[in-house]
Amino acid sequence: MIRNRTSGPARRATSLIAGVTTAALALLIAPSPAFAMPADALENASTITAASTPGFAPTPRSVPAVESTLGRGDALSTDPATRVAVAGLGSEQRAALVRVTVTQPDAAVTVFTGAADTAGTPVLAAAAGTTASATTLLPASAGNVSLWADQAVPVRVELLAAFSGSVDAPGSTIALESPATRADTGAGLGGSALTADPLWFGLTGEGGVPATQVRSVYVSLDVTLDAAAELEFGPEQRFPLPAGRSVVTTVVEPDARGGVLASLAGGASGALRADVLGWVPEAPSDLSRSNSTGSYVASTEVGEATAQLRAGAKATRLQLSDQEDIGYELALVSAQPSTRTTPAAETSTLEWAATPRGRAQGIAVDATAGAAPQLALVPVRSEHAQLTIRRGAADVRVFPLGGFLSEPVAQPTEEQPTVQITAPRDLDSVNISETGAFTLEGTVTAGSNSIDRIEISSPSAPGDGFIGTAELNYGSDEVTWSFTAAAPEDGDFDYIASVFDRGEPQRAAAEDRVTLTVSTADEDDTVVTHEAQVLNTDPARPDFVQLDEHRISFTTPPALEPGDIVLSDATPGTPEGFLGRVTAINLVDGAWLVDTSTVSLAELIYQADVDGTFEFTDGVGVEVEDLPAASGDGAELMTASYAVADEDGNFGPDIPADSFESAPGVGGTNAELFTGDDVDLELDPADYDVDPSQFELECRLPGADGQEPTGEEIGDDGEWLSPVAGTPVPSPADCAEAQQLRAELHRSWSFGVDANLLIAYENGKFNFRNQTGDDEEQQEQAKRSKLATKAAIAIQASGQVSVSLDIVLDVSFKFKWKVIPTGVNVNDFTVQFTTDLKAQAAAQIYFEMKYRFNFRQQIAAVGLPTVSFFVGPVPIVITNALKISVGVSAEMKAQAEVPLIGVSRTDQFGFRYSSELGLRRIKNDPKTVYPSPIFTPLGEATTLSLAGLVAVGPEVTYDSKIYGFAGPELTLFARAGVQGEAAAHPSDLRQIEAKVAVFADLGLIGEAKLKLIRWKILEFTVFNLNWRLTLFSKEWEFRI
């Protein structure tokens, strides 16, 4: 049972505490160096944001801004680019409330607004020969508004109010730059027809209207009915519409799903289009003030009023406002010509005054059609207004929508505000060990003045007990509030909600409190936000399917609200899992479409400790696609450039290659999956076509010579801070033993690549051919033919690669009294790839002239199994894909065979982030194993020569995504190469003198686009490294 302690000593004590809190708030918004409070109290108060002013400026009665029948301004144009200058509208004012009137047009006319490149949004429809008016909200720019018509028509435009508020001012009025269509029964949006069955459509989350914290929405309704009926709009509004077409602008409060219901009373049916024109921001939590002068507040108490008006009679006094501090009420007004005979109905205007005065202005009432429902800005005093008609008689309905606040009443005559906590109940137990926080909820009623704010406090909180201010929610019949609270430890705590009146904001007008037994999270508990909703828990019966990165579809109305976080594990309908925060809900052709925005893991996970290695054991689920085999001619998989040297050995410019071929046969496979005993990631003689006695392994040990960059040596731009020139260290005697220890993890799978490349210079340009698809005889014939031209190189490249992924997510939090984003601490977020690779190649070269080329062949696309792990109930879904290419670079003049080119190593790379240390790169210095080079004559030649270099090796691109969002995309390439000179002794062509270096050209490049992280690292260059590892250097002589 709730204990409402709002009287006696407790009330006075609360007022005293609240007064201290108000002073603290003022100091925190503009802090004084002399003001000191405990650190915890400072943290609570430091999240308070100062509210800005709404910028509401009503226009005094004056000459209309446009009255084209009297020569003031022009008739409306039919050009959608038309801008109408509105006198009295300042350049700083971004929205205008205007009344548009057309008088007895010759034909039916529609007045539009909207951007010039759109079809326009109707704001007024008038039948031929009738006088009609409508009030609407328009965006303003440089004192102009957008208005045009489907035919040139004289018009009166009256400026009722202008607005210069911002989105951080609760109650301010914001006009959309371009209206957002949210219902169109002709297109199946929101439903197929407007009938007695309620039709629902969304209002928030599109066109510039945020998903949440929306107090009210301006919406234009374009309705065509087959018979007269009353339109029921939202839970309270009900207004008459005639048969045919009507256009009405009104203001409504969105429901919990961010939308509104519409239906017809009676048996009529029709079509509906609804366009959102603007919106009113709500007061979020931790704002210094919920309302101020100029704020719009929705009416929750005063209902519809009616009046029978006749010219010359005493003005009718109507109560239209809920509070005395409302200066102008926004109401929906409609009128029908009076059926009384005296006076007879005439075309006239309604005026909010004791007696009509001056020229005719105001809502137009046609003698026959009356006045369609339309907005009226009504000056009120002490909650009341006076209404008159200039001529004739009419029956008027006035439905108050809400009011704009004036200065507060100093001596209120009504009851004081009240506040109540409705959940949790007094003496409830609240377990927040899995969510880190809970929601306090309640209701509030205003007194003579509107609500200034609601403060949440606790006697147990440090300092004066202040925790924060609550978020308001103005509904159609009540005002509710909510606040996400926490507790520093297990125990019993009092939570107090105090309401402050605008007339006396320094003292609490009323309060309510509850005592709660709170159980908090331990250090090893997994904690995720209470906003998370995990769906699709049964893959056989999914709740939704994913349509694109941010949109999901339901067949039945989803139990979701804007602001909810939706999650799904990987399912057939969500193959990459799903994570998104609900922004908008729409019903389209019978499907419920939910749009979402990106959610950071920091918003989702408050505390977790996950450490997993994903090895994809036995290659289960690994899919390898042979790209050349799947391609047509394969040309799109190859890129290259080349240059030719002149007689002096100087190269000309690099020329992009355009001649590519790929063998269409099935002689060989470019890429395939290996498992079990077929996995071979170590170099050995069987990899080469040489006598085993010629095969000798060498290796470079980690840290031996400083040639390899490591993580701590990489700068913020991803580059090596202090590159070191290659200085090889001799291979240790125990290299063979070290080779056996290279892979710390036994690999149960790998994927292999093969590329038999034939590159020849012919007809004035290079031709690049992948002949892997040819059988062995075809390959040999082609090689002999091309090498005989003395301008070709044949390369046999192959290798195996295996990868694993390590992920660490260690996050902790310390919410003491409320959710504070800075309270989430990232202890360790690590993404690390481990790659075991073996690459080997052999080259047969006959270049009589000196050539240079750089070639790249895409070989395979490798899909790795989707990785899912759970943080509490939340599935974290990571998809990984690999792209494999083979690269060749050469710059040489040679007649020789180089049968031993290769390298094997284990690379570990990625990044690590923590709140304390920021971003750090992970990059190891691995042991590199390679064969000692040898050279042999080409074919039947009796000598050999070589001058230049050739390097061959794989390129592996890792594309890792979290819930399908771009994550790290890193490319590792390793080209094993030989560089040097080998030539026959002049007196003995079989005696070869050689000076050779073995090297590895290595690179690690790529970025991370981590939309989901937002721990100060949204998008960054992880690596931008290119380096040469000189492995071996030797001068020697040998005989062939």
N, C-alpha and C positions, 0 to 999 in steps of 0.2 A: 504494500500500500504506500502511496506517495505521501510524504509528510510535507505539507506546504507551510513553510514557516515564514509568514509574511507580516507578522505583527509583533508588537511588544519589543522586548530587549533584543531578540534575535534580529528583527528588522533593522533596528537602529545600529546594531553591530555590523550587519552587512553593508549598510549605507556608509559606515565609517571606513570599512575595508575598501569598498568600491571607490570612495573618494580618494584614498591613497593610490589605488590602482590607476585612476584617471590621471593623477599627477605623474605617475610613473610612465604612462603611455605618452604623455606630452613630452616628457624628458627623453624618452627613447626615440621619438620621431625627430626631435632636435636635442640630442643629448648634451648635458652639461658636464664638463670635465670634473666638476666637484661632486657630481652625483654618483654614488656607488651602491651597488647591490650585489648579492651573492651571484656567483657565476651561473648557477642553474636558473635563477630568476632572470638574469640578463639574457640567457639563451631563449627563455620563453617569450620575453618581451621583444627581443630583437627581430623576431619574425613578423612583427606587426608592420603593416604597410599603410602609409598615409593615403586616405581616399582623396581623390581630386573632386572638383565641383562639376555638376552636370551641365551647366551652361545653357539653361532654359531661358529664352527671352520672348515673352508674349508680345504681340504687336498691338498697340492701341488702335482703336477704331480710327480709320483714316481712309483716304481715297484709295480705291483698288489699285494694285500694282499694274494691272492691265485691264482696260475696258475698251475693247476695239470698236464697239459700236459708237462710242463717243470720241474716237480718234486717239485714245490713250493706248498706244501699242497697236500691234498688228493682229489680224486674224490668225488663228493657228494654222501653221503650215502642214503639208503632208510629208515633209522631209523628216525622216527619223533623226537626222543630225541637228534638228532645230533646238536652239537654246533660247529660253525666254528669260529676259532680264527682269528681276523682281526687286522693285524699289524697297528699301528697308532691310535687305538681306546683305549682311556684311561679308567681306572676303574670308574672314576667319570662321564663319558659320558653315558647317558641313551638311546640315540637314534643314529642311523646311517643311512645315505643316501648312499646306495651301488648300484653299477652296477654289474649285473650278466650276464655272457656271456657263451653260450654253442656253440661248433663248430661242425657242421655236425654230429649230433648223428645218430646212426644206426637205431633208431626207435624214433617215436614221444616221447617227454619227457616233463614233467611238473615239475617245481621247486616250492616248497612250503615253507611257514614259519608258525609259530604259536606254541602254547604250545603243549607239547608232548602228552597230553591227548585229543587233538582235531583232527579232520580230516585234518586240515591244510588249509591254504589259498594260492591259486595259485598266484605266482608273475611273472612267466615266462612260456610260452608255446612255444616249438619249434617243427616244423615238422621234420620228418626224412630227413636227408641229408642237412638241412639248418643251417646256422649260425644265431643266434639270440641273442639279448641282451635286458635287461630291467633294469630300475633303480627303486628302491623301498625304502620305509622307514621301518626300522626294529628296534625293541627294542634291546638294548644292555645291557649286564651284564658281568662285569669283563672282558671286552675286547672281548666278544664273541657275536655272533648273531645266530639265529635259521634259518637254511637252510637245506632242504633235497629234494630229488627227487623221482619220482616213479620208477626210475631205476638208477643204478650207472652210473654216467656220469662225464667226465672231465669238469672242470668249471674254469672260470676266475672270481674273485671277486675283484672289485676295490672300495676302500673307497673314496667317494666324499666329504663327510662332516660328522662331528660328532656334537652332541648337548648335552648340559648339563643344559639347561634352566629349569625353573619351571613354574607351572601354573599361578603364580602371575607375570610373566614377559610377557607383551604383545608382540606378535610376535615371541615368542619362539616356538620351534617345539617339540611336545610331541608324542612319539610313544606308542601305546597301548600294554600292556603286551600280550594280546591275541586279534587278530582282531575280529571285530564285524560284523557279516553278517547282512546286512540291506535290501538286495534284493535277491530273488532267485525265478525266474519264475517257476522253476520246482516244487517248494513247495508252489506256490501261494503267496509268499511274495513280495509285490510291484506290482504284476500283474501276468498274466498267460503267457504272451509272450512279446517280444520286437518287436514292429512294428512301423509304421509311427504315430500311436496314442501315444501321450506322456504318458510315464509311470513315476509315481512319487514314490520316496521312501525317507525315513528319513535318516539323517546323524548324528544328534545330540541326546544326551540324553541316549545313551546306550554304554556299553562296556568301560566306563571311560571317554567318551566325555560328557562334561556338556550340559545341555539343552540350555543355553544361553551364550552369550559372547564368541562365537566361531567365529574367523575370517575366518579360512579356514580349510578344511578337506582333508587329504590324503585318497584316495579310490582306491582299486583294482577292476577293471572291468574284469570279465571273460565272454566273449561273444562268442557265436557260431551262425553263420549266414548261411542261405541257399543260399545266394548270396552276392557278394561284395556290400558294401553300406557305406555310411558315417553315423557315429554315432554323433548325436547332443546331447551334454551333458551340461546341464545348459543353461543359456541364450546366452553364447558366444562360447563355445568350439564346434568344428566340426572337426572330423578327420576320415580318410579312414580306413576301415577294410576289409580284404579279406573274401571270403567264407571260412567256416570252423571256427576254434577256434582261438581266440586272447585273450591275457591277457595284460591289460594296467593299469599302475598306473598313476593317475593324481591327481591334487589338484584343489579343487573347493570351492566356497563360498556358504554356505547354504542359502536357501531362507528364507522368513519370517516364514515359518512353520518348519524350521530346516531340510529341505530336498532339493531335486534336481529332475529335469525332465530329462528323457532320451528318445530318439526316433531315428528312422532310416529314413534317407532321401531316397526315392525311394520305390520300391515295395518289398524289402527284409523283412524277418522276422527271428526271432531267439530267443535264450535263453540268459538270463542275470543273473549273480550272482555278487553282489557288496559287498565288505568287506571294512569296515573302518579300516585303518591302524594307523592313528594318527590325530592330530589336532593342530591348532594354536590358542592360547588364544587371545581374543580381549581385548581392553583397557576398563575397566568398568569406571563408574563415580567415581570421587574422587580419582583417581590415579595420582601420581605426574607427570608421563610421559607416553604418549601413545606409543612412539616408541623410540628405542635407538639402538646403534650399535649391529648388529646381528639380529634385528627384521625382520621378514618376513612381507612384505606389498604386497597386491594383486595389480596387474596391472589393471588400469581402463581406460587407454588412448591408449596405443600402441596396434595395432592389429596384425593379422597374417602376417608373412613375408615369402617369397619364394625365393629359390635360385637354379640356375642350376650350379652344380659343376662338375668340371672335374680335374683330376689329373694334376699337373703341372701348372694350371692356377692361376692367382692372387686370393688371398682370397676374398670372398664376405663379404662386410661390411653391417651389419644389425643393425637397431635400435630396441632394445629389451626392454628398461627400460623407466619408466615414469619420474624418477628423477635422478639427477646427483649423489646423495649420495648412489645409489645402487651399491654395489660391485660385487654381483653375482645375475644373473637372473635364475629363475627356469622356464624352457620352456618345452613344449610338442613338440617333434620332430618326424617326420616320413619321410621316403625316399622311392623312387621308382627307380629302375635301369633306367638309361637314355636310351631313344629310339634312341639317336644319335649313329652313327656307329663308331665314333672316339672320344675318345678311347672306346673300348668295355667294357661292364659292367663286373666288377670283384667284388668278395667278398672283402670288404674293411672296413675302419672305417672313421667316421667323427671326425674332431678335431677342437676345438675352438682355433685356432692360425693362424698366418700369413702364416706359412708353417708347414707341418708335421715334427715332429722331434722324434728321439729316436725310441723305439719299438712301435709297433702298439697298441694303446689303444683307448678308446672312444666307441661311438655308432657303433655297428656292422651293416653293410649293406650287405645283402646277394646278390650274383650276380643275383639270380632269384627272391627271395621273397622281396628284399629290407629290409627296417627296419620298424617294426611295431611302432605305436606311443608309445613314451616312454619319461620319464623325462630326462632332461639334465640340469646340473648345469653349467651355462655359466659365465665365468669371463667377466665383462663389464667395460668399461671405457667411461665416458661421455655419458652414455646411449647406447653405441654401442659395438658390438662384431664382431670378424672376424671368418669365417667358411671356412674350407677346407676339401677336401677328399684326402685320401692317394693314392688310386689307382682307376682307372676306372672313371665312371661318374654317377651322380645321380641327381634326382630332389627332392628337400628337401622343406618341409613345417615346419615352426617354429611358434608356437603359444606361446607368452609370458604369463606366469601365474602370476608371482610375483617375487619380488626380496628381497634379504637379504641386509640390510643396512650396509654400511661401515661408515667411519667417515664423518661428514657433510662437504659440500663444503663451504670453508671460504668466497669466493667471487662468489656468484651465478651469472650465466649469464642469467637465465630465469626470468619470471615474479615472483612477490611475491605471496604468498598464498592468497586465498580469502576465506571468510566465509560468510554464509548467514543464517538468521533465516527464515524458511519457515512456521512455525506454532508455536504459534498463530501469526496472522498478526498484523502489527502495528495498534494501536488504537482499538484493539479488547477488548471486555469485557470477563473476565474469571471468572466463578463462581466455586469456590472450596469448597463451604459450605458442600457438600456431600462427597467429595473425599479428602479434605485436601491438595491437591497438583495438579499441572498440568504439562504437558510435553512440554518443549521447544524442537523444532526439527529444523534441518537445514542441509545444505550441506557445504562441504569444499573441496577446491582444493589445492593441494600442489604446491609449486614452484620448484626451483632447488633441494631443500631438502624436505624430508618427514616431516610430521606434528609431532611436539613435543607434543603438547597438545592444547586443547581448554578450555579456562577459561570462567566461567559465573560469572558476577558481576553485581552490581547495585549501582549507586551513593547513594541510600537510605540505603544500607546495612551498618552496623557499620564498624568502622576502615577504611581500604582502599577500602571497597566495595566488597571484594572478597566473593563469595558464594561457588563455587566448580569447579570441572573439569568435562567435558562432557564425555559420553561414545561414542566411535567410532563404526562405522559399515562399513567395507569394502565390497562393493558389486562388481559385475562384471564390472560395468561401471561408478560408482561414489562412493564417500565416504560420508556417512551421519553421523550425530551425534544427540544425544538426552541427555536431562538432566531433571530430575524431580525436579521442583522448587515449591516454595510456597511464601507466603507473610505473614508478621506479623499481618496485620490488613487490613481492607477495605481501598482502595485508589488507586491512580494512581502511577505506578512504572515503571521506565526504567529498562530493562534487557539487558545486553550487552554480546555478544559472541565475544571473542577475540581469534584469532589463533596465535600460536607461532611456528616459524620455528626452526628446529633442529640446523640450522647454527647460530641462534641468539636467544637462548631460554629465554634470560632475557628481551626481548622487543617484544611486540605484533606486528605482521606483518600486521594484518588487523583486523577490527572489524565490527560488525553489531549490531544494537539495535532496540528494539521495546518498545513502551510505551503501557502498558496494564492497564485496569481498573479491579482490582481484588476484588472480594467479598469473604470474608473468613467465616469460620464457627463460630457461636456463641457457648456459653458454653453448651446450651441445644440441639444443633444439633447432629444428629447421623452422624458419618463420617466413611466411609469404603474405602478401597483402590480402586483406579481406575482400578486396575488389575482384580477385581472381575467380573466374568461373571456368572450370574444366569441363568441356563438352566432348562429344564423340567418344565416350568411354567404352561403348560397345561398337566396334568397327562394323559388325553385321547390321547394326541399326543406327547409322550415324544421325546426329542432330542436324548437321549442315554439311554442305560441300563448299569448297573454295572456288571462286570464279576468277579472281586475280589476286595480286599482292595484298590488296586492302579490302576486298569485298568477299562476303560469304553469303550463302543463300539457304533459307529455311523454307520448308513446305508448310509449316504452321507458325502462328505468331510466336516469336521467341520470347522467353522470359528474361529479357535483357533490357537494360536502360543505358542511355548515354553515360559514358564514364566507366562502365563495366569493362573489365579485362577478360577477353575470351581466349581460351587456349584449347589446343587439340594436339594429341599425339599424331604421329604419322599414320594415316589411314588411306584407303583407296581414294577418298574424296579430298584428302589433304595430304598428299604424298610427302610434303616437306614439313608437316606439322603446321600449326598456325598459332600466331600470337598477335593480338591487336586490341586497341582500346576503342570501344564503340563510340562513333561520332554521329551517325545518322541511321535512321531506319526508314525504309520505304517499302510500300507494297506495289509491286509492278507485275502486271499480268498474272496475278494470283500467287506470285512468289514473294516472300519476305526477304528483301535484300538489306543486309547490314553492312554499312561502310565503317571502316576502322582507321585508326592512325597508329603509327609506330609507338611501341612501348619500350622503354629502356628496362634492362634487367634490374637496375637500381630501384625502379618503381615497383617491380614485381617481387624481388627477392630481398628480404631484409637480413636474413641470417641463414647460412648454409655452409657446408664443408664437403665439397665433392672433389674427388681425385681419381680420375679414371684414365686408363690406357686402353685404346681401342686398336687391336691388332688385326681384326678381320680374319680370324683364325681359319686356316685351310682354304682361304679365298671364297668362303661361302657368301654368296650374294655379290661377289665382284664380277662385273661385266666388262669385258674388253671388246671394243669395236675396232675392227681392222678398217681404218678409214680409206686407204687406197683401194682395197678390195670392194668397199661399198660405193666408191665414187665412180663416176663415168670415165672421163679421160684423165682424171686426177690432177689436172693442171691447177685447179683452184687450191690444191693442198701444197703447192710449191711456190717459193719465192726465192729470188736470187739476184745478184748483181755481179758484174765482172769488169775487168779492165785488161788492156793489152799493152805491153811495154814496147817502146821503140828500140832501135838498134843499140842505143846507149843504156838501155835498161830502165828508162824512165817511164812510169805508167801514165796513161791518159786518165781522163775522168771515169768514174764508175758508171756503168751503163745498166739500167734495170733490164733483167732478162725477160724474154717473152716467148721462149721456145721450151715447152715442157711436154714430156710424155710419160705415161705410166702403162706398164705392160698389162694387158687385159686378161692374161691367162691365169692359171691356177697352179703355176709351178712352185710357188712358195707362199708363205704367210708373213705378212708384215708385223702382226701383233697377235699374241695369244696368252692365255692364262696358264701358269705352271703351278702344280701343287706336289706335295710329297717329295719323292726323290728327284723329281725334275727341277726342283728349286736349286739353283746353283748361282750363288752370288760371289764366288771366289774365282779369281783368275787361275787358270791351269793350262797345261799344254794342249788339252783337248779342244780348247777354244780356238786354236790356230792351226793352220796348215803348214807346220814346221816339224822338223825332227825334234823330239823331246830333249835331245841333248843340247839343242840351241836355245832352249827356254830357261830363262833365269829371272826370278822375281827380285825386285828391289822395293824398298819402302821408305817413306818419310814418316817419322814419328811425330806425334803432336808436340808442339812447342819447341821443335828442334831448331828452327831458324827464323822465326818471326814473320814468315811470309804469309801466314793465314790470319785474316782479321777475326777477332772474337767479339762477343757481344758488348763488352765494356769499352771496346775501341771504336764503336760505331756512334756517330753523332746524331743529333736530332733530325737531320736531313736524310738519314739512312746511309750516309757515306762513311768510309773508313777515315778516321781522323788522321792517322799517320801511316800511310802506305809504306811498305818496306820493299826495296828492290830484291829481286830473286837472288838468293845466295844459298845454293843447295848444300846440305850436309850429307856426307857419305852414308849410304845405307848401312844400318847396324848388322853385325854378324848374326843376330838372332831374328832377322827379318822373317824367316820362314815360320818361326814359332809365333811371332807377333801376328802374322797373317791369320793364324788359326784363332786368334782372340779378337778379330776385328768386330764381329757382330756380337754385341752383348745379348741380343735376343735371337733365339732360333726362329727363322722365318719359315712359316708353313706354306707360304704362297709367294708368288711373284708374277709379274707379267713380263713377257719377253718381246723384244722388238728386233726386226731384221730389215735391213735395207741394202739392196744391191744396186748401186748407183753407177751409171755410166755417163760421164760428162765430157763432151767433145766440142772443140772449136771448129766449126765448119760453115762455109758460105758466109763468112764475115761476122759470125756471132756464135755464142755458146748455146748448146742444146743440152738440157738436163733430162735424163731418163731414169725413172725407177723401174728396173727390170726384174724386180723380185718375183713378179708374176710369171716370168718366162721359166721354162725348164732349164736344166743345167746346160744342155747342148746349145740351146738358143743363146744363153748368156755368154758362153765361151766364144761362140761364133761372132757375136756382136762385139765383144771385147777385142778379139783379134783384129776385126775389121777397123774399129775406131783407133786402136793403138797404132795400127800401121800408118795412120795419117800423121803421126808424130805430133798430135795436138789433142791428147785425151788422157783421162784418168779414170780408172775403175776402182771403186771402193766397195768393200764388203764390211758393213757395220752391223753389229748386233749387241745385245746386252740383256740384262734382267734388272728389274727394279722392284722393290717392295717398300711399303710405307706403313707407318702407324701414326696414330694421333694421341697426344696427351692433353688432357684438359684438367685444369685445377680451378675451382671456384670456391674461394674461402671468403665469405662475407659475414660481418657481424654488425650489430646495431646496438644503440643505447638510446631508446626513446624513454625519457623520464616521465613526462606528463602529456606529451602529444607527439605526433609524427613530424619530425623535423628532418628534411632531406640530408642535412649535414650530419645527422646522427647515424647514417649508414656508412660503415667503414669497409673498404675493400682491402682485405689483408693480402690476398693473392688471386689474381685472375691471369691464368697462363694458358696460352694456346701454343703447342709445340708439335712440329712435324719431325719425324725421324725417317730418314730415307737411306736404305741400303741400295747401292747401285754398283753394277759391274758393266763396263762398256769396253768392247774390244773391236778392233778394226784392222784391216789390211788394205794396202793401196798398191796398185800397179800404175805407174806413171810414165808417160812418154810425152813430154813437152819440149819440143825443139826450140821454141821461143819461150819467153818469160810471160806467164799469165798470172792473174790474180782473180779469185772469185770467192763469193760467200753465198752458201746455199742452205736452205732450210726446207725440210720435208715433214709435213704433219703425218704422223704414223698411226696414232691410236687415241681413242677417247675411252677412258676407264671410269666406270661408275662404281663407287664404293657403297656398301650398304649404309642405309640411314642409321645414324647413331641416336638413340634416345636414352636419356637417363632422367631420373626423377629427383626433384627437389621438393620433398614433402609430396603433396598431391600434384605438383606442377611438372608436366613433361617438358624437358628441354630437348629440342629436336635439331640435330645438326646433319646436314647433307654435305657430302664431299665428292668432288669429281676431279679427275686428272686429265690433262691433255699432254700427249707425248709427241715430241718431234725429234728428228735427228738433224744435226747441223754439221756442215763441212765448211772449213775455211782453208784456203791454200794460196800460196804465193811462191811460185817456183818455176824453175827450168830443170828438167830431170829426165833421166832414162834409168829407171830402177824400180825394184819392188821393195816395199817396206812392209814386211809381213807381221810385225809385232808392234801394234799400237794399242794401248789400253790403260785403264785405270779402274780401281775399285776403292770405295770409301763409304763411310757412314756419316751422313750429315744430319745434324740436329739444328733446327732454327725455328724461330717464332718470336713471341714477345711475352712479356710479363708486366702486369700493372698492379700497383698498390697505391692506396691513398697517401701513404707516407713517402714512398720513393718515386712515385710517378711511373712513367713508361720506361721500360728497359728492353733492349733487344736480346734475344737468345741466339747465339751463333757459336758453335763449337769449333775446335781446331782438331779435325780428325786425322787419323793415320791414313795415309794414301799409299796404295800398293800399285805397282806398275811393272811391266816387263822391261828387261834390258833390251835396247834396240839392236836389231841386226838389219843388214841390207843385202839383197841378192840381185843378180842380173835379171833383167826383164826378158822373159821368154827364153829364146835361144841365144841371146846376146852373150858375148864373151867379156864384157866389161860393164861398168855402170857409172853414172854420174848423178849428182843431186846438188842443187843449190836452192835453198829456200825453206819453206815450212809447209806442213799439212797437219790439220787438227780435225778430229772427228769425235762426236759424242752426242749424248742425249740431252734433251731439254724437257724438264718436267714442270708443268704449271699446276699448282694446287688451287682449287676454287672451293672454299669452304663457306657454307652459309648456315646461319642460325634462323630457323623458321622461314627459310627461303629468302631472307634478307642478305644482301651482300656482306660478306665478312672478309677475312684475309684472302687475298689473291696473290700468291707468291710464285715466282718462277726460279727454279734452280737449273743451271746448265753446267755441264762439265765436258769439255772437249779435250781429249788426250791428244797430244801432238808431239811431233818430232821436227826439230829445226837444226839446220847446219849445212855442212858441205861434205861431199864425198866425191873423190875424183881419182882416176887411175894415174899411176906413176908414168911419166912420159916414156920411160924405157921398158916398162912392163905393165901392160894393160890389165893384168890380173891382180896386180898389187894395188890395193886401194888405200888411200890416205883419207881419214875421216876426222872431222871435228863436229861433234853432234851434242845437242842438248835435248833432253826429254822434258816436256812441260805439260801442265794442265791449265787451260784457259777456263776459269771458273767465273760464275756470276750468280748473284742472288738479288733479285729485284722484285718489287711489288709494293702494293698498298693495302691498307685495311680500311674498309668503309664500315665502321661499326655503329650503325644506327641504333642498335639495341643496347649499347653499353652506356654511353653518355657520362662516363666517369672522367670527364675532361678530355676524352680521346674519341672524337667523332670520326675523323678521317685523317689519316697520316701516312706518310711514306715509311714503310717498315724497313726496307732495304733498298739501297741503290749502289750495289757493289759489283765491280768487275775487277778481277785481279788474276795475275799469272803466277802460278806456282811452278818454279823451276825445280825439277826433281832430280836431274841427272845431267852432268856435263863431263864430256870425255873426249880426248884426242887419242886416236890409235890407228894402227895399220893392220890390214888383214888381206888374205888372199881369197880369191873366188875361183 
